[in-house]
Amino acid sequence: MSMDECPQAGFTAAQPLVSTFSRAIHHRFWQEHLMRMNLGEHFLLTGGALKNWFIAQLQDSLAVGILWLVGLYIIRVPGAPLWALLGAIFQFVPQIGAVLGVIGPALTAMFKWGDWEHPLYVLILYGVIAVLDGFVLQPYIMKRTAKVPVWASILAPIVLGMVIPFWGILLAPPLLAVLYAYKARQARIHNPMI
């Protein structure tokens, strides 16, 4: 049967062509729209995303400092406020910051009681705080402040840490904040009702 005999056959045969053409126009529209952003708009969007990431990092550091303070008071480690403050500050240093935060309280507990139990309690506290921070606090705070999904906050540092060992973990959170800021902007342009 030819196209002249059945007009619907011609329509279904042309449908993939129309769909491809539609996708090409849609892609071209977004490409042109992103190119229409001037440099100042890029700076504002990226700067806003990095500001949100920094606020999230401050909130995370504060939460970790409070966890350290409560835990060290429970274990009765001398100088708990100082160690909690240092733990919060070291939270900004990727990979080794948390380890630096545990050295002081562990040594203080060892010298204060002269046993192995109290430094072990500090190490257990460190493990609990690291797990809570990595799997609960940071993803939640990044979602609330920088609008980054929880799954991305957990997976991106792991994946980037494997690809680029030190820098991947360091750069994953701010990159996610910027990426999701651009994604949110694109969604707002595509659907202005958001």
QUIZIKA-V833294 format. One record per residue. N is the residue number from 0. RES is the residue in three letters. PSI is psi in whole degrees, -180 to 180 (999 if undefined). D_CENTER is the distance of its C-alpha to the mean C-alpha in Angstrom with 2 decimals. Layout:
BEGIN
N&RES&PSI&D_CENTER, N&RES&PSI&D_CENTER
END
This chain:
BEGIN
0&MET&132&58.08, 1&SER&173&57.23, 2&MET&-31&54.89, 3&ASP&-34&57.96, 4&GLU&-34&58.97, 5&CYS&99&55.60, 6&PRO&-29&53.42, 7&GLN&-31&50.52, 8&ALA&-39&50.39, 9&GLY&-35&49.75, 10&PHE&-46&46.94, 11&THR&-32&45.06, 12&ALA&-33&45.67, 13&ALA&-12&44.27, 14&GLN&-45&41.22, 15&PRO&-34&38.97, 16&LEU&-43&40.07, 17&VAL&-42&39.17, 18&SER&-44&35.75, 19&THR&-43&35.07, 20&PHE&-42&36.43, 21&SER&-44&34.23, 22&ARG&-39&31.06, 23&ALA&-42&32.26, 24&ILE&-43&32.87, 25&HIS&-45&29.49, 26&HIS&-43&27.75, 27&ARG&-39&30.07, 28&PHE&-49&29.35, 29&TRP&-37&25.57, 30&GLN&-46&26.26, 31&GLU&-38&28.78, 32&HIS&-43&26.70, 33&LEU&-34&23.77, 34&MET&-26&26.49, 35&ARG&-17&28.06, 36&MET&130&25.20, 37&ASN&171&26.58, 38&LEU&-37&24.93, 39&GLY&-39&24.70, 40&GLU&-39&22.73, 41&HIS&-44&20.20, 42&PHE&-43&19.99, 43&LEU&-45&19.70, 44&LEU&-46&16.92, 45&THR&-42&14.89, 46&GLY&-41&15.92, 47&GLY&-41&14.99, 48&ALA&-42&11.40, 49&LEU&-34&11.25, 50&LYS&-43&13.16, 51&ASN&-40&10.84, 52&TRP&-43&7.94, 53&PHE&-40&10.91, 54&ILE&-43&12.10, 55&ALA&-40&9.07, 56&GLN&-39&9.50, 57&LEU&-44&13.17, 58&GLN&-40&13.04, 59&ASP&-43&11.28, 60&SER&-42&13.96, 61&LEU&-44&16.60, 62&ALA&-42&15.91, 63&VAL&-40&16.09, 64&GLY&-41&19.20, 65&ILE&-41&20.77, 66&LEU&-44&20.29, 67&TRP&-45&21.90, 68&LEU&-49&24.64, 69&VAL&-47&25.57, 70&GLY&-42&25.54, 71&LEU&-32&27.56, 72&TYR&-40&30.01, 73&ILE&-41&30.53, 74&ILE&-16&31.22, 75&ARG&47&33.31, 76&VAL&128&32.01, 77&PRO&144&33.72, 78&GLY&28&31.70, 79&ALA&-43&28.84, 80&PRO&-40&27.77, 81&LEU&-46&27.68, 82&TRP&-35&25.69, 83&ALA&-41&23.18, 84&LEU&-45&22.85, 85&LEU&-38&22.44, 86&GLY&-39&19.84, 87&ALA&-42&17.79, 88&ILE&-43&18.41, 89&PHE&-15&17.69, 90&GLN&-22&14.19, 91&PHE&-19&13.39, 92&VAL&117&14.87, 93&PRO&152&12.79, 94&GLN&-59&14.71, 95&ILE&-9&17.90, 96&GLY&-45&17.04, 97&ALA&-36&17.15, 98&VAL&-41&20.31, 99&LEU&-34&21.85, 100&GLY&-21&21.31, 101&VAL&-18&23.34, 102&ILE&-49&26.25, 103&GLY&-52&27.94, 104&PRO&-36&28.09, 105&ALA&-44&29.19, 106&LEU&-40&31.93, 107&THR&-44&33.01, 108&ALA&-38&33.38, 109&MET&-45&35.31, 110&PHE&-32&37.69, 111&LYS&-48&38.18, 112&TRP&-17&39.25, 113&GLY&25&40.18, 114&ASP&-180&39.00, 115&TRP&-13&36.24, 116&GLU&-47&35.19, 117&HIS&-42&33.48, 118&PRO&-33&31.30, 119&LEU&-40&30.44, 120&TYR&-39&29.40, 121&VAL&-42&27.10, 122&LEU&-37&25.55, 123&ILE&-43&25.19, 124&LEU&-43&23.56, 125&TYR&-44&21.10, 126&GLY&-43&20.35, 127&VAL&-44&19.92, 128&ILE&-42&17.57, 129&ALA&-43&15.44, 130&VAL&-46&15.32, 131&LEU&-42&14.75, 132&ASP&-47&11.90, 133&GLY&-35&10.12, 134&PHE&-13&10.98, 135&VAL&-61&11.59, 136&LEU&-58&10.68, 137&GLN&-49&7.05, 138&PRO&-41&6.24, 139&TYR&-46&9.17, 140&ILE&-40&8.65, 141&MET&-36&5.45, 142&LYS&-43&7.75, 143&ARG&-41&10.69, 144&THR&-49&10.10, 145&ALA&3&8.03, 146&LYS&34&9.03, 147&VAL&128&6.09, 148&PRO&151&7.86, 149&VAL&-45&7.73, 150&TRP&-37&8.97, 151&ALA&-37&6.51, 152&SER&-30&3.75, 153&ILE&-46&7.12, 154&LEU&-37&8.85, 155&ALA&-47&7.32, 156&PRO&-34&7.69, 157&ILE&-49&10.92, 158&VAL&-49&12.24, 159&LEU&-30&11.66, 160&GLY&-31&12.97, 161&MET&-37&16.00, 162&VAL&-49&16.60, 163&ILE&91&16.27, 164&PRO&-61&16.56, 165&PHE&-51&15.73, 166&TRP&-30&14.22, 167&GLY&-45&11.83, 168&ILE&-37&9.99, 169&LEU&-42&10.48, 170&LEU&-14&9.43, 171&ALA&-52&6.49, 172&PRO&-47&3.81, 173&PRO&-35&6.89, 174&LEU&-41&7.97, 175&LEU&-42&5.57, 176&ALA&-43&6.60, 177&VAL&-45&10.01, 178&LEU&-46&10.33, 179&TYR&-22&9.83, 180&ALA&-43&12.09, 181&TYR&-38&14.64, 182&LYS&-42&14.47, 183&ALA&-38&15.17, 184&ARG&-44&17.90, 185&GLN&-40&19.41, 186&ALA&-39&19.56, 187&ARG&-37&21.26, 188&ILE&-41&23.73, 189&HIS&-37&24.47, 190&ASN&90&24.92, 191&PRO&-13&25.86, 192&MET&-10&26.25, 193&ILE&999&22.48
END
